[in-house]
């Protein structure tokens, strides 16, 4: 079966986010002073072949832990769903 994963990787809450801070501090320059505390991360989508949902989730988790996220500085969460085949 083919599964599609949507992964969000964000800086840990306790760590500084220089990109987010720069965007937050410039919101007022474009007339959006009511927006603040911006955090910038990554969104990754991928497809995985697996026998079932649990196996697909385990593969995505391993990919995040071993390659996609730096767990010292980032946290991740993901959703996995089966890809519908169009006949």
PEVEN-V685588 format. One record per pair of residues at least 6 apart in sequence whose C-alpha atoms are under 8 Angstrom apart, sorted by the first residue. I is the first residue (numbers start at 1). J is the second residue. D is the distance in Angstrom with one decimal. If there is no record, write none. Layout:
I,J,D
I,J,D
This chain:
1,49,5.6
1,50,5.6
1,51,5.8
1,52,6.9
1,82,7.4
1,83,8.0
2,47,6.7
2,48,5.8
2,49,4.7
2,50,6.5
2,82,6.1
2,83,5.7
3,47,5.5
3,48,5.3
3,49,6.3
3,50,7.3
3,53,7.5
3,56,6.8
3,80,6.4
3,81,5.4
3,82,4.2
3,83,5.2
4,45,7.1
4,46,5.8
4,47,4.4
4,48,6.4
4,80,5.6
4,81,5.5
4,82,6.2
4,83,6.1
5,45,5.5
5,46,5.4
5,47,6.2
5,48,7.7
5,60,7.3
5,78,6.7
5,79,5.6
5,80,4.3
5,81,6.5
6,43,7.2
6,44,5.9
6,45,4.6
6,46,6.9
6,78,5.5
6,79,5.4
6,80,6.5
7,43,5.6
7,44,5.0
7,45,6.1
7,76,7.0
7,77,5.9
7,78,4.3
7,79,6.7
8,41,7.3
8,42,5.9
8,43,4.7
8,44,6.5
8,76,5.6
8,77,5.5
8,78,6.2
9,41,5.6
9,42,5.1
9,43,6.4
9,69,6.6
9,74,6.4
9,75,5.7
9,76,4.4
9,77,6.8
10,39,7.5
10,40,6.7
10,41,4.4
10,42,6.6
10,74,5.4
10,75,5.5
10,76,6.4
11,17,6.8
11,39,7.6
11,40,7.6
11,41,6.5
11,73,5.8
11,74,4.3
11,75,6.2
12,73,5.7
12,74,4.9
12,75,5.7
15,73,7.2
17,39,6.4
17,40,7.2
19,39,7.5
19,40,6.4
20,37,7.2
20,38,4.7
20,39,4.5
20,40,5.2
21,37,7.1
21,38,6.5
21,39,7.4
23,38,6.7
24,35,7.0
24,36,4.9
24,37,5.9
24,38,5.4
25,36,7.5
27,33,5.6
27,35,6.5
27,36,7.4
28,34,7.7
48,56,6.4
48,59,7.8
48,60,7.9
49,56,7.0
50,56,5.3
53,80,7.4
53,81,7.4
53,82,7.4
56,80,7.4
57,80,6.4
64,76,7.3
65,71,7.0
69,75,7.0
69,76,6.9
